[in-house]
Amino acid sequence: DFASLIATDPSSVSTLSEKDFDPRHQYDEAIDAVKKVGNGKVRVFRVEHGQARAEYWVVSLDAESGRVVGLRARSVES
């Protein structure tokens, strides 16, 4: 469960597809980098922090070490 990994309320976490996260392919390089250090697959999570702020986590699993790897982007949305 992703929410327990980042110690947040599970109701604030939603899962997005790659297409929903990046419909204009602006973040292809970042997504590809996460895929490369992980197992080739990514999951995207959105964590809501109030009405106008959110974090996006693009993560994968490093099969060798069993670690979750990826990136976090903070967003102010209107």
KOLMILO-299703 format. One record per residue: chain; x, y, z of N, C-alpha, C in turn; residue in three letters. Coordinates in steps of 0.05 Angstrom, whole numbers, plus 32768, in hexadecimal, padded with zeros to 4 digits. Each point is the difference from the previous one (the first is absolute). Layout:
REM residues N
A X Y Z X Y Z X Y Z Ala .
...
This chain:
REM residues 78
A 8011 7FE8 8000 7FEF 8018 8000 8012 8019 8000 Asp .
A 7FFD 8010 7FEB 8012 8018 7FFD 7FFC 8014 8017 Phe .
A 7FE8 8004 8009 7FFC 8014 8015 8010 7FF9 8019 Ala .
A 8003 7FE7 8007 800F 7FF9 8017 801E 8005 7FFC Ser .
A 8009 7FFE 7FE8 801D 8006 7FFA 8007 801D 8005 Leu .
A 7FED 8012 7FFB 8006 801C 8003 7FF1 800C 8019 Ile .
A 7FF5 7FEF 8010 7FF3 8007 8019 7FEB 8016 7FFC Ala .
A 7FEC 7FFA 7FEF 7FEB 8014 7FFC 7FE5 7FF2 8001 Thr .
A 7FEB 800F 8001 7FE5 7FF5 8000 7FF9 7FF3 7FE5 Asp .
A 7FF9 7FE7 8000 7FFA 7FF2 7FE7 7FEB 800D 7FEF Pro .
A 7FED 800F 800C 7FEB 800D 7FF1 800A 8017 7FEF Ser .
A 8018 800A 8006 800C 8016 7FF1 8010 7FF7 7FE8 Ser .
A 8002 7FE5 7FFC 8011 7FF5 7FEB 7FEF 7FF5 7FE9 Val .
A 8006 8007 7FE8 7FF3 7FF4 7FE9 8015 7FF7 7FEC Ser .
A 7FF9 7FED 7FF0 8012 7FF5 7FEB 7FF8 800B 7FE5 Thr .
A 8015 8008 7FF1 7FFB 800A 7FE5 800F 7FEE 7FEC Leu .
A 7FF5 7FFF 7FE8 800F 7FF3 7FEA 8016 8013 7FF6 Ser .
A 8013 7FF5 7FF2 8015 8012 7FF4 7FF3 8014 7FEE Glu .
A 7FEC 7FF7 7FF1 7FF3 8012 7FED 7FF1 8017 800E Lys .
A 7FF3 7FFA 8016 7FF2 8015 800F 8014 8013 800E Asp .
A 8016 7FF6 8009 8014 8010 800C 800E 8013 7FEC Phe .
A 8006 7FF5 7FE8 800F 800F 7FED 7FF4 7FFE 7FE4 Asp .
A 7FE8 800C 7FFC 7FF2 7FFD 7FE6 800F 800D 7FE8 Pro .
A 8011 8014 8006 800F 800E 7FEB 801D 7FF7 7FFD Arg .
A 8007 7FEB 800F 801B 7FF4 7FFE 8016 8014 8008 His .
A 7FFA 8011 8013 8014 8014 8009 8014 7FF3 8013 Gln .
A 7FF9 7FEA 800C 8011 7FF4 8015 800A 7FE4 7FF7 Tyr .
A 8001 7FFC 7FE6 800A 7FE6 7FF6 801C 7FF9 800B Asp .
A 8012 8013 8000 801B 7FFB 8009 8001 7FF7 801D Glu .
A 7FF0 800E 8011 7FFF 7FF9 801C 7FF4 7FE4 8004 Ala .
A 7FEA 7FFA 7FF3 7FF4 7FE6 8002 8012 7FEA 7FF6 Ile .
A 800E 8005 7FEA 8013 7FEC 7FF5 8017 7FFC 8013 Asp .
A 8009 8015 800E 8016 7FFD 8013 7FF7 7FEE 8018 Ala .
A 7FE8 8004 8009 7FF6 7FEF 8016 7FFD 7FE3 7FF7 Val .
A 7FF6 7FFD 7FE7 7FFE 7FE4 7FF5 801B 7FF3 7FFF Lys .
A 8015 800F 7FF8 801B 7FF5 7FFD 800C 7FF7 801A Lys .
A 7FFC 8010 8015 800C 7FF8 801A 7FEE 7FEB 800E Val .
A 7FE8 7FFD 7FF7 7FEE 7FED 800C 7FFD 7FE7 7FEF Gly .
A 7FE9 7FF4 8001 7FFC 7FE7 7FF2 7FF3 8004 7FE4 Asn .
A 8000 8018 7FF7 7FF5 8006 7FE5 7FE2 8008 8000 Gly .
A 7FF4 7FFF 8017 7FE4 8008 8003 7FFE 8017 8015 Lys .
A 7FEE 8012 7FFC 7FFC 8015 8014 7FE3 8001 8009 Val .
A 7FFD 800B 8017 7FE5 8007 800B 8001 801D 8007 Arg .
A 7FEA 800E 7FFC 7FFF 801C 8007 7FEA 8004 8015 Val .
A 8008 800D 8016 7FEE 8006 8016 7FFD 801E 8003 Phe .
A 7FE8 8008 8006 7FFB 801C 8007 7FF7 8001 801D Arg .
A 800E 8011 800F 7FFA 8003 801D 7FF6 801D 8004 Val .
A 7FE7 8002 8008 7FF4 801B 8003 8007 800B 801C Glu .
A 8008 801A 7FFF 8006 800F 8019 7FF0 8019 7FFF His .
A 7FE7 7FFF 8009 7FEE 8017 7FFF 7FF3 8003 7FE5 Gly .
A 7FF3 8016 7FFB 7FF2 8004 7FE8 8011 8008 7FE8 Gln .
A 8017 800C 8005 8010 800A 7FE9 801B 7FF5 7FFE Ala .
A 8008 7FEE 8012 801B 7FF4 7FFF 7FFF 7FE2 7FFD Arg .
A 8013 7FF6 7FF2 8002 7FE2 7FFD 801D 7FF9 7FFB Ala .
A 8006 7FE6 8004 8019 7FF5 7FF9 7FFB 7FE9 7FEC Glu .
A 8011 7FFE 7FEC 7FFE 7FEA 7FED 8019 7FEF 8004 Tyr .
A 7FFC 7FE6 8003 8016 7FED 8004 8000 7FEE 7FE8 Trp .
A 8017 7FFE 7FF3 8004 7FED 7FE9 8014 7FEC 800B Val .
A 7FF7 7FE7 8004 8011 7FEC 800D 8001 7FE6 7FF1 Val .
A 8015 7FF1 8006 8004 7FE6 7FF5 800E 7FEF 8015 Ser .
A 8003 7FE7 7FFB 800D 7FEE 8013 801B 7FF7 7FF5 Leu .
A 8015 8005 8010 801A 7FF6 7FF9 8001 7FE3 8009 Asp .
A 7FFF 7FEE 7FED 7FFE 7FE3 8006 8018 7FF6 800F Ala .
A 8018 800A 7FF9 8018 7FF6 800E 8000 8006 801E Glu .
A 7FFA 8019 8007 8001 8007 801C 7FE5 7FFE 800E Ser .
A 7FEA 7FFD 7FF1 7FE6 7FFF 800B 7FF6 801B 800B Gly .
A 800C 8016 7FF5 7FF9 801B 8009 7FED 800D 7FEC Arg .
A 7FF0 8012 800B 7FF0 8011 7FEF 8011 8018 7FF8 Val .
A 8002 8006 7FE6 8010 8016 7FF5 7FED 8012 7FF0 Val .
A 8008 8019 7FFD 7FF0 8012 7FF0 8005 801D 8007 Gly .
A 7FEB 8010 7FFA 8002 801C 8005 7FE6 800B 800B Leu .
A 8002 8017 800C 7FE9 800E 800B 8000 801C 7FF5 Arg .
A 7FE9 8009 7FF7 7FFC 801C 7FF6 7FEA 800D 8010 Ala .
A 8005 8018 800A 7FEC 800F 800E 7FF1 8013 7FED Arg .
A 7FE7 8003 8005 7FEF 800F 7FED 7FED 8013 800F Ser .
A 7FFD 8018 7FF6 7FEC 8013 8009 7FEC 8001 7FE9 Val .
A 7FE7 7FF9 8006 7FEC 7FFE 7FEB 7FE9 8013 8006 Glu .
A 7FF5 800B 7FEB 7FE9 8012 8004 7FE7 7FF6 7FF3 Ser .
